[in-house]
Each structure stands twice: as structure tokens, then as C-alpha cells.
Amino acid sequence: MNSPFDDHISADKPKLFEKVDSGARSTPVIYLLWGDGVKILERQAERTRVRARNREGWVDNTSLGGTSLMEYYFIDVGQGDGVLIKTPDFRHILIDGGWPRRNQDTGKNAADFVDWKFKKDYGMNAIELEAMVCSHNDQHHYGGLWDMLNTDRIAGSIAPRSS
């Protein structure tokens, strides 16, 4: 899978500004993190307008030029944790999915986090997973993985479950 990002952050906690007027920076919208992926929207001499973490704003050019990092997301699935791993070459592995959505007390499971990560954070309409792993055969581990298989938004090597 190709990364949806044009560049990555190379600085420790750079600010993402709402607007830039005559060189004066506005109030920061959020702080970005080293390794965060950004989509380039507009370049200027000292600043670049980007989309990052589902937000748009301006970042200093000196904060760009980084590389993608290995990322681990530990997901509270009600009983234990699920884990989403993103490799530097933008592959994703999901380990354990929690209860199925219909049985989850909170109404959320690992599939909900993966949905959010791909749609909102990456701006992608399809979910691409290199692998899904179930640590053992209990419903509170494999149930949420079934929710991933029962979706129309899966692309690549994982095919939707047919009825």
C-alpha cells in the first residue's frame, strides 16, 4: 500500500497554525508529532499549508522532511486490548478485535478505531490491512475482526465476507 502522505514531520512538536498573515503566525490549531504524515496543499517560501491529523493549517518548512515511523496503537476493546501496527512502509497489522460491535458495551471495538484511522486520519475511503491476527479463539478477541470482514470499505488482500 502506498502512503497517502507527501511528507512527514521532522521536528519535535511543531505547531500547526490556522492561518499565516504577513509572516505573523496565528494561534496553533494543534501540535504535530515527529513522524506525522502530512498532505501538502500549498507551498510558500517559509511555510507550507498541509493537512495532518484530519486538520488543515500552516507548518514551518523547517519542520518537514522527516520519515514515516513504526507506530503501535493499543486499542481498549472492553476486555483486554487490540493492537494496530503501522510499519514505516505503511503496512498495517491488526491483532485482536475485541467483541463484535453488537456485543460491545461501549458500542466501539477495534474495527471502529481502524475505520477512524483510515477515513479521518489518513483520508482514505478503503481499509488496507496486511494481516489480521487473533491471539486465541475467544469471541472477545475475534469478534471485532469479523466486523472488519463484514464491510464494503476493505481493499487489497482482505476480501469482504459474502453472504
Buried (B, 14 or more C-beta within 10 A) or exposed (E): BEBBBBBBBBBEEBBBBBEBEEEEBEEBBBEBBBBBBBBEEEEEEEBBBBBBBEEBBBBBBEBBEBEBBEBEBEBBBBBBBBBBBBEEEBEBBBBBBBBBBEBBEEEBBBBBBBBEBBBEBBEBEBBBBBEBBBEEEEBBBBBBBBBBBBBEBBBEEBEEEEE
